[in-house]
């Protein structure tokens, strides 16, 4: 009985125990008070939230040893054992700000991010397709950003004094070898891939990561979309053809598959738009693709994308050496591309990303000299006329295997390393006017290993340090390419970054096999950037210096081929670039302005000396303005591209000096082009309509401004002709429909 | 003696448990009562969110405590002026509501909070995020209606969304009115399962309907 009384008494004592006040204050490591911190006496109801001066106070009935916790988003959590007796407790707690993606400085020197998710993105995925001068071409939208040239006579991105072949394009980490349709003389071709395939793009105009290589100037890194949001069928009809596809999302939303087919025929476009060339084979494209995506158990992803296309075109243009004759160029292309990618969380912070890709490309080119009635002419005197009749067949196979291992350390710190293996086999058969064939096969095995670390010292200071080591069979040498970027964030959230890197590249296939032992061509980049980014305004200024060494010089082989002869070429590029994007000043108007100043000279290929290359302009500018009128569900987009004239040359062979000299030179007129597009979305926001429709009208070079890209010279250099766009204006009209297959009901049923 | 001891011990334990549950109910009640006035000041809302979370952690298996903690956090995102902070707070709300969901699966009220969280993410950049979060918010509202057809809150959220959507996109008062009216009818007959079960939103619906007169 006594025992029970004791129990009752002790219970009573517990319930009448005194209340103890616990108070204090919470600040970060710099002493700045933190507001909104949750203070908890662990496993009790007792606690408080700090006020704007970081103070807190509460009373508790608890006694004895307890754990006091302090937690808030973005800071490391704090726990301390306290002994609650009768005395009030006062605590001064310091908690450390976590390095979080949201607050941390972005390592951005040299790169532009186009994404909807990434912090630091300057363009959204939609911007890539709504930029009017781009015509829905993935790379063309980037021509409105600083650092790129307005080159219209050939495809690709010419970045900071570099050639298009110095820019490489990657899809989910794997190199895409024939990103663009095969070149045709004097006309830029489009990229092969639909811009809607990609959820994010990083365009690096220099100083890119050690994960990528073999590009002296620039890397365009495309990331394909993960699972689609819903099952959907698409249909598109336009002046250039029609296409359709389906994306099917599994009921459990863990996997999807899709197929699409596109047929393009420029017959209608040629009715709308006048072309200066005489197309005897109207360009026809067949293109099919297929994909599947599977989300794995641990949140990983397996993605496959396969593409197959065939296209042909043939056109005649007046032969430059003779006013009576014509050059007829025909190309037949067949291309396949397969990319399988797997990323997986393999536990304890490790992530594996691995991929393989395989692609083939076949070009059949036939060039003829024809007379007024389109009959083939073989003229052997002078000899250069004879070489206007030729056939060229290129058959190429490319394979790549790659893995990257990431280990997430504390905060945002990451180390990653991995390896790339590239195999390429390119066979070209050149047939002369007299039927003589020259066949050549170039095989390369290129292996690379790389390692990189993202180091966040604080939210305000971060560095990315990496290196890449490569060995190519063609060059048969090793190269080591270090890459460093550092970024610092100021108090006002603006930031400065610096990047340095060495970049190596093999000679282009067409200059192979090399005449003598050759080395890698090399570029060193130095980039300094200042950027201020808010949710509706972006301002950035970047200065760069790029030094080229070991550029390839070419010699003419006995068979008339221009081949890599030595690495005595060199050059430099330096400049200043500005970018400003503003969505705030004018209501519902979004615009960006970019300006680039470029000073560059190089001695490479058959250049007689160090001169400004034909693909470089001193000043380039672009303005893009977009406004969406919700009332009429219509968006209007306008872009204006400007560039000062580019140099052109005639290189004459001087037999006395045994080398090329400048026979003639000049500068083209300034380049101006205004493009305009209208998007009309009649069913926007109407949930009842199952079909989503987009009408697109686009006009390139609305004002019909005269554009000269370059000049072609006659064989003896006595006369020149301007290289101009194939048509003055290009008008595009299309209608794109999406049929959403509503799965809401499925989603609900699966949840129940 | 042994028997007496046992009886005593058992009764103390029950008293203890009863005291514990009384304390839980009382704390929840006073905190829920404070929600309405806390909307005037974001710090009060955050303070309440933290209070609910403390109760939830201490109690371990009371889904309502997690529910209200998430409710306060998601409402806090709507008051946050700095849009760049919203995603992190909304993620915190998701973390809380997921715990409630684990304790009480397929609950209509929990689906409502999930829909509100998706809307919070969307509001950071509606133009860019509509495609992703619009259907997500909608699908949780649909799920909530399915899980409990008598719950007025899914229709309140739906009607509110329609009212603030521009007319040319199928929104506006005319389209929102029938949905809000149906929600109000349900509020008029809705009986929460207990004093501390969700019972908010009626005044808001009346206000919205009033604005649409």
Interface residues (C-beta under 8 A of the other chain):
Chain A: X1 X3 X4 X7 X8 X11 X35 X36 X38 X40 X42 X43 X44 X45 X46 X47 X48 X49 X51 X52 X73 X74 X100 X102 X116 X124 X126 X229 X230 X535 X630 X631 X632 X633 X684 X685 X686 X687 X688 X744 X747 X748 X751 X752
Chain B: X1 X4 X5 X8 X9 X12 X23 X27 X43 X46 X47 X50 X51 X53 X54 X55 X57 X58 X83 X84 X85 X87 X88 X89 X92 X106 X125 X128 X129 X131 X132 X135 X138 X139 X142 X143 X146 X147 X165 X166 X168 X169 X170 X171
